[in-house]
Amino acid sequence: METLHTFLSFIVAISVLVAVHEYGHFIVALRLGIKVEKFSIGFGPALFSWRGKRDGIEYVIAAIPMGGYVKMLGENLDEQGDESTQQLSEDERARAFHLQPVWKRAAVAAAGPLFNFFFAIVAYMVVGWLGQQVMPPLVGAVAPASVAERAGLQAGDLLLQLNGEPLHSWSEFEEKLKDHVKDQVVVDFDRDGHTASVELPIHASSKDALLVSVAEEALGLSLGSQIFVDGVVAGSPAERAGLKAGDEVVQVEGESVGNIRHLIQAIQSHAGQPLQLGVLRDDTTLQLQVTPQTDAQHAVGRAGVHLLSRPLAEPVIYQMGVWEGVMYGFQRTYEMTMLTVQVMGKMVTAAISPENLGGPIAIAQLAGRTAELGLVSFITFLALISVNLGVLNLLPIPILDGGHLVYLALEKLRGKPLSVAMMERTQLVGVVLIGCLMVFAFYNDLMRLFRG
């Protein structure tokens, strides 16, 4: 049942986003007087098709929803030769795609990605108006000897502003911190009804800021959480130590456990060494000693315990006003666009591992999970993927919209289009590049599945 739900969520998500993208090409072509012959959502055999009575356009819903296309008169390379052009009537010549001015063809090529961005703007607006479930910017734990502790922040402080900008959620706080790595920020906070501010230097960590929690890694701040034992592996060090499902781990080596990452790091760093855990069971605190066994493959300690983390704070609904929602739509789309460009750039330069690239399986899993969380989460997911599609399609790769824009820019500079033979060769290169990218992304998906 879960697999079916994931599959249906994926189909809905991809169909909506493809429809938005292709509708951009479609409507702009029509508005500019270009003859559209076919509008297809999906590839392969047609599941449903009909022909418009007034415009004669064939509309198709095809079996494979991994894309779509708008077929315009004179768009294909085999229709652009002199002989093919001479066979067109005067009316068809006036409406053929390849005989239009460069600016019209560029507008049609750019319309698809731009509609993806427009969809994301509207989607984020709707999310803002409907209200998002967020974790409040409430400090749950402060790491000992951390930047935050030295500055005087304490558990229970409510973060109000960062560099004068209001904070509505912990994720917003985290995102703003990522923009100020290697810089210093001023954080205003409320403690027991009294407002104060602190200056916090944000030092870069060994990992890229996009892949870590800057609040935790650089400042020592976290939401704080309750950590429970969800299960114990039979015959494991955890079972021998007396840990049981339902136990709450509250201390490690006499120190409070701020979050699950600290506990995992402590277990991994104590391979073959005793580790003292304070465990709360039935309102009684027990001191248990577990000696993690060495994982020879990864050279870390393993205790054989499954952990479950629950945040100390309760989530709240953050709902925006009309104008605030409008501004959020534009701002959030811009932020996600810049983030997507940064991630792509860092993958190319290997600053971020290409293993983080997700394919259709990863997208399907995210579609299923966000759909389960509710309408707002699913719309947020659609907006994010729409931004990614917009950026991806603007890359200067032949067969993508960005590649077509490069062709048109060269045509404008040369005063004549590239030869059909040259365009065919470069488009073949584009097909190979995109094919390799898809295979690699699919491989990453499979590896993640096998690793669990």
C-alpha angles and dihedrals in degrees: 000000000000091000091052091049091050091048094049092046089051092049092050093047096048093043092052094047094044090048091052093049096046093042087060091058091041101051096042091050090052093047090052092051098252116147112246115200103178139014113193131181104200134000135261128034116009116249093184130006138168137168124235112244097216103034101028090225116153112229116200138186103196132198100247110061096192094110142331142214146216113224112210128184110267094009098116119079093236089061095054102072121110093251093052092046092052090055092061121099120238091259092049092048089054091052102036113119098224092052094055123103116272093251092057093049090046090051091053092047093049095044096078097057091038090055088052089056091045090051090051091051092052092043093053090047090055090048090053093049095045092048131244129238104237139169109247117242090255118144109235100174138010118203116235115260091006128141090256094051092049089051090054103252116149139193108275096037113135111219111223108172142005114207088341095308115120119246120217101170143016091247090055089052090051094048093050090050090055088061092057104048110146087020137090125250135194114225122194115204142175122231118181092333095313121111123219138156137221136192115232125190112214111214120197116249127218090260126064113272090235091064101045141053102259091193090058102033099042104025105024093236125135141161089249122229147204111245118208133184105244096181143345125223113236113254093010128134088255092057092046089051091055100251115156136191110272095032114135114220107217104161140034117194089342094307125112114257108240098185144345093265092063091051093049091048091050091052093047093048093051099064106162092358128105116256121198115221127188108214129189112214124168091343090307124112114223128190110220128179118214125182109204114219119232118260100215093198096055099022093231136113122266124195099183095237131131112218132204123199126203122183117243093225124067118238118252134203114249110197122181132214122245098268094037089053092051092051090046091055093056096038095047093047090051092048093049091046092053091045091051091050091048093050093047091049093049091048090054091051091041091239084126119035114253085225086084089068112109129206136194094302092053091047091049092050091050091047091053095046095047092046089055090052092057144263097302093053092047093050089049089052091050091051092051094048090045090056090049091051091049093052094042093051092052093058110116093247120131113253090030122093090251089056091053089051089053090052090051093047090053090047090053091050095045096041090232136059124263115265118270090241092054092048091049092052094047092046089054088056089050092052090051093049094049091043091053091047092052093047091050092048091049090049090053089051092053093047091052090050093050092047089051 
